[in-house]
């Protein structure tokens, strides 16, 4: 299992028509240490600023690697280490992804994922390495103080959540089904 989160910054080649960017190339991604087979693409639209989706993951045997892009608007994207025995268990890493910067975040199996919209009508696409399995759908509370994510949310505001996301459990008492590899969570930029 890969324990490294990768912030991918694809090059854009522009001219007076606009730009072109290669956002996924299997050989290049393998050179970054990402070797998984993506089997499904997902696309979400969040109409309001302050929409929060997460923290989500799928349990084995349907765990998912994810490659996340923001194709319209801007998000704060987060991964939380939930690998049993990991030296960084319960810690998080975040990155701003936007249509303007074109960055992508690769999140391996063993991490919970969520994002917060920072512009209206934000669209996010993500590739996953396993099909959706409702019986393996799981998550953790977005506002768990033990995790302590610094969401870019005004102190007096509440995010727009789904009913399901509003009822997710906290990290305390969570029995992780993911084995750690002894390496701490890290994020590299390529």
Beta strands, then each sheet from edge to edge (+ up, - down):
strand 1: 4-9
strand 2: 12-15
strand 3: 18-21
strand 4: 40-46
strand 5: 52-58
strand 6: 66-72
strand 7: 74-81
strand 8: 83-84
strand 9: 92-98
strand 10: 103-107
strand 11: 111-117
strand 12: 122-128
strand 13: 137-139
strand 14: 178-179
strand 15: 186-189
sheet 1: 4+ 12- 6+ 10- 1+ 15+
sheet 2: 2+ 3-
sheet 3: 9+ 7- 11+ 5- 13+
sheet 4: 8+ 14+
end
